[in-house]
Each structure stands twice: as structure tokens, then as C-alpha cells.
Amino acid sequence: MPGVLDHKLARARRRHDVVALASGVCAFGTIFLGVLALAALLDWYSSLSFINRVALLAMNLAVAGYLLFTRGLRPVLRGPSHEELALAVERSEPAFGTRLIASIQLSRPGSLAAGWSPSLVVALIGQTEAIAERIDFSRVVATDHLRRFATFAGAMLMAWMFFFFVTPATAATLLQRALLFPNVAPVHRTTITSVTGDLIIPRGADLTVFADAKGKLPEAGRLLLTHGNGAITELSLERMDSNPHRYQRSLSNVTESFGYTIQINDAETALHRIEVRSRPTIQSIAFLQFLPAYTHLSPIERGASDLILLAGSKLHISLRSTSPLASAGNKLHLVGANVTIPLLRDPGDATRVSSPSFEVPTSTTGLSVELLDDHGIASADSPVYPVQIVPDRPPQIRITSPAFPQTLITPAATVPVGFDASDDVALGKVLLHYQVKPSPAQSIEIDLKGTPKTLRGFYPWKPGGSVNTTIEFWLEARDTNDLTGPGVAESEHFELRVVSEEAKRADLMNRMTDNFRQLDEVKQSEQELNSQLGQVLTEKSLGR
């Protein structure tokens, strides 16, 4: 076939195929969108069952598919031959006469009969190509059906777009149901937009079940409770005056799990469930006290009723709950100190939590624990464990020797200073202070041989000094408290008066004389008492 004619006929064939396919697609869209709109309209009014929607979609696909095949695929598969296209062009273009079909047929190999002139055939083909140069063969392909189907399909598409613009949610729902999307609720005159949903609540808690709705709103809805034994209880859902779109019902002291559905007009929710769980409580609790470092004491296990803590102590708390706990949200409250400490869950046991070691503020009066289980349920009415913070008391010290606040000594005398010292934790130092006025005071540290809690003993002191001088002395005790102390205590002040040997002997003689005089007075008093006692006994004997 000559190149010009073949090219133009092939172009006309391609246009024919495109027009046919487009016509089939538009016919498919017209029928499919139209029947889909009909199905959506029926579903809107009567909430079609799944079987009915399947039947409508199957019928829709069958009819629309048939039109796609007959109007689009079959014309392409059975497209016109070059001869049929040539005849159509000759009918459309009278200038060809019969030249076009003749040129196609005579250009085929072996088409010339014996005696035919090849030069005449070549002249005919040349003349036909000259005419074909100025003619578009594709114009013979009719597009009337395509324009009609495209108009119908565009109208249906515009109708759906308008539907989505006016009521997008309703249009989307109806379209999904018509296309058999799973788990799509039907469109109702009343739509429930939100509900309480599935919840886990603590046993004995109060619960408000609510539903928000739009559309046609009645004065009340229905709450259907499904109990564990299968029994169903129907309650009313009252419409709120402050919010006309909300319906709710309060349930007090909920003690058992249940399922529920809500019905408002023609709308109904899926089955939701309220699960009731016991609040987490403390099954066991342990307290470990770390005393201040200066005490040099080992940690002490404390009971819940024995939280009497030395100021500056640290505490570690561990406990076991009756139910698995959340990884965060468990807390220890220090009552009185307004301090909250997080409790850390044991990685290997979800029922155990513990606190880091923490210093207990002196203002703390008690401890309480707040637990949160793995479903978000918090503990309630947690006990408060009383805490008493005991301050480190200062030490005590007194002088036991000399026996008198004032004592006479000689310059060479050794004074045995007796003392009795004690502390509630440990003694750190005992100092002997002395002063010869107006000179400043001086100190001597007494060797304690460690840090005892109590110490009794004597310190041999040689104060020295010249005659007629007075030495004031006293003792001081310090404890080992390096956290809030140290605690310090002083004894009463004593005096030593330095005298000569003669004055000391005279003092001793005077004391001995005073002692003998006191002994004589005691002896005389005893004799008088014996005489009075004998007289009393004699009088009682005579009276009998």
C-alpha cells in the first residue's frame, strides 16, 4: 500500500479505537455512577441489608461492564479494515470517487490481472495520493455517541460532587456502603458522633455514660446494659438542658463489669465494655533506715509503726502491690514536707516498686504511697505511716570530783578531776578548760580512746600556779555530729585556790575539827533519841 494512504488510514483507525474506548468508559461511568446513586438513595431511606447492597453492586457492575465491552472493547477488537475506512472516506469526500478503494485493492501484490497496464495503476495511485494530501481521514470517525455518554457521565459525576459538597460525611458513608466497605454503619436520621467508649474503672467508682448526637434529636435515648450472666437492663439516657446534643446517665458504685449499647432514635452504637478492676493496694512494705555517717552504725530495718528516725537519716522503701503496676506514676508523698518521690518499678516483677535512698526532711510527719496500676487505676485512701524525726541530742557531762565547788590546793598538787560524760550516739571530744584571770582560758583534750557513748573516769591534772591565785576550770563534751552539730555541753564551773602548805594543813585541820564536831552532834542526837524511845516503851508497859 502506498505510504501516504497507509499512514492516513492507520491514523483514522487509531482515532476510531480511542473514540470507541472513551465511549465505553463514559458509558460505564454513566451507568455505574447512576446505579450507585440509586443504591445510595435507597440505602439512605431504608438502610439496605448487606445482601441487598451486594445484589445492587453486582447488577451495577454487570450492566456497566456490558456497556464497556459493547461500546468500548468490542469495537476496538473488531475494528474496521482499511477497505471499510476507505469506503467511509469516499462517502465523506466525493473528490475521491472510487479512486481510494481502487488504489488500496490494486496496490496489493498479485492484484493485477493479465493484460492490465501497471503504468495506469501507478498513475491512479499517484492521483489518489495527491487528493489525499489535503484530506484528514480521521474526520470520518463519528463522535456522537462519545459526546452523549461523556455528557451523561459528567452530569452524574457533578451530581456526586454536589452531594459531597452539601453533606460530605453522609455522602462518604453512603458511597462506602454502596461499595461494600466493611464496618460502615448505615446513615440514619440521627447520628451518634461520640460515646463514652470502652473503659476500665476502679471497683466502686461512679460512672457517667454519655453519647453525643446530631440530626433528629429525641428527648431521651436508651442505654442497654448487658451483664455477665447475659441479662439486659434498659435505662433511659436523659438529654441535657445545657447541651442539647448530649445524652447521659450516671451510674453509682459500679461493682461489676458490663457491656452496653446506646440507642438514640434510629441510631445505635456498637457494643462497648466497661471493665471493673480492684484498685491497687499495698500487700507488704519494708523500710530501711540509713543513719548519718557520723554514727558509724549499720542500716536498720524499720516497721511501719516504728518510723522514729534520727535527724539526717536516709530511708529506702520497697513494697509489693496486689496488682501489676504502671512503669511510671507511682509516688511516695512526704507528709508535712510537701515532697514527692517517684517509686521505680522492678524490671523483673511488675508488682514491686521501690524508692531511691532519700534524706528525710525534719518537717516530715508521715509517709503515704500513691499507686497506679498498669490500666491507669490509682489507689485510694492510702494509709499514712507516722514518722517522728528525733534530733541528735547534745551530750551531757558533769564533774564528780572535787566534791566541792571551791577547793584549796598547793602549787605542787595533782587534782584528780572526776567526770561522767554521755551522748545518745557517740562522744567525740572531752575538753578540760581552765583560766587564771585575767589571762585567757586554756584547754586540755582528754583522751577518750575511741568514740564511746558513755565515759566515766578521772583525769590527773597538775594545774600548778602560784600562791594566792585562783584557777577556774570546767569540762566540755562534744559529740560526733558533723551534719547538724556538733552538739556541745558544759559542766558547772569549779574553782581551785592555790595556797601554801601551812594554809592547806590548817584548812585540813579545820575540816577535821568540823567533822569531829558533827560526829559529836550526831552522837548526842542518837543518845537523846534512845532516851526518848526508852521512855515511850516504859509508858506503854505501865499502861497495860
Secondary structure, 3 states (H helix, E strand, C coil): CCHHHHHHHHHHHHHHHHHHHHHHHHHHHHHHHHHHHHHHHHHHHHCCCHHHHHHHHHHHHHHHHHHHHHHHHHHHHCCCCHHHHHHHHHHHCHHHCCHHHHHHHHCCCCCCCCCCCHHHHHHHHHHHHHHHCCCCHHHHCCCHHHHHHHHHHHHHHHHHHHHHHHCHHHHHHHHHHHCCCCCCCCCCCEEEEEECCCEEEECCEEEEEEEEEEECCCCEEEEEEECCCCCEEEEEEEECCCCCCEEEEEEEEECCCEEEEEEECCEECCCEEEEEECCCCEEEEEEEEECCHHHCCCCEEECCCCCEEECCCEEEEEEEECCCECCCCCEEEEECCCEEEECEEECCEEEEEECCCEECCCCCCEEEEECEECCCCECCCCCEEECEEECCCCCEEEEEECCCCEEEECCCCCEEEEEEEECCCCEEEEEEEEECCCCCCEEEEECCCCCCCEEEEEEEECCCCCCCCEEEEEEEEEECCCCCCCCEEECCCEEEEECCHHHHHHHHHHHHHHHHHHHHHHHHHHHHHHHHHHHHHHHHHHHC
